[in-house]
């Protein structure tokens, strides 16, 4: 894998931990580009929108933690497959996070979120 792709993977993984698990926008903002474009309809564009989201997490979900289960990268894109827990002892959510980087900075984000159901039609699990 190319060095730039590996660097992008590392940057996104560190960024994600800082934003979601540590809820530390100030430490994470070094990974975010000035034009940060958001595709989650609940989060505003630009770094300021991300700051507001982190404040929302701190206030409404202070115990929220996520575990990155898989990371994929190609070119300027990094994809995370994540198990997210908003509260301890819950089934949580399966999330696919997609990031587009430019010059090593995260400039765009998409996510797809699905609740982990109590009952599954198969024994495979979501992770």
ChimeraX attribute file (.defattr): number of C-alpha atoms within 10 A of each C-alpha:
attribute: neighborCount
match mode: 1-to-1
recipient: residues
	/A:1	8
	/A:2	8
	/A:3	8
	/A:4	14
	/A:5	19
	/A:6	15
	/A:7	12
	/A:8	26
	/A:9	24
	/A:10	14
	/A:11	20
	/A:12	27
	/A:13	16
	/A:14	14
	/A:15	22
	/A:16	20
	/A:17	17
	/A:18	18
	/A:19	21
	/A:20	22
	/A:21	17
	/A:22	18
	/A:23	22
	/A:24	17
	/A:25	21
	/A:26	10
	/A:27	13
	/A:28	20
	/A:29	19
	/A:30	12
	/A:31	18
	/A:32	22
	/A:33	18
	/A:34	14
	/A:35	13
	/A:36	20
	/A:37	21
	/A:38	20
	/A:39	13
	/A:40	12
	/A:41	9
	/A:42	9
	/A:43	15
	/A:44	17
	/A:45	19
	/A:46	17
	/A:47	19
	/A:48	15
	/A:49	16
	/A:50	21
	/A:51	20
	/A:52	14
	/A:53	19
	/A:54	21
	/A:55	17
	/A:56	13
	/A:57	18
	/A:58	16
	/A:59	10
	/A:60	11
	/A:61	15
	/A:62	17
	/A:63	15
	/A:64	18
	/A:65	18
	/A:66	18
	/A:67	15
	/A:68	16
	/A:69	11
	/A:70	12
	/A:71	17
	/A:72	13
	/A:73	17
	/A:74	15
	/A:75	14
	/A:76	18
	/A:77	19
	/A:78	24
	/A:79	21
	/A:80	22
	/A:81	19
	/A:82	20
	/A:83	23
	/A:84	23
	/A:85	18
	/A:86	17
	/A:87	13
	/A:88	10
	/A:89	7
	/A:90	10
	/A:91	15
	/A:92	19
	/A:93	18
	/A:94	21
	/A:95	20
	/A:96	18
	/A:97	19
	/A:98	20
	/A:99	22
	/A:100	22
	/A:101	23
	/A:102	14
	/A:103	10
	/A:104	18
	/A:105	21
	/A:106	26
	/A:107	22
	/A:108	20
	/A:109	19
	/A:110	15
	/A:111	15
	/A:112	11
	/A:113	13
	/A:114	13
	/A:115	13
	/A:116	18
	/A:117	13
	/A:118	6
	/A:119	8
	/A:120	10
	/A:121	7
	/A:122	6
	/A:123	7
	/A:124	7
	/A:125	10
	/A:126	15
	/A:127	10
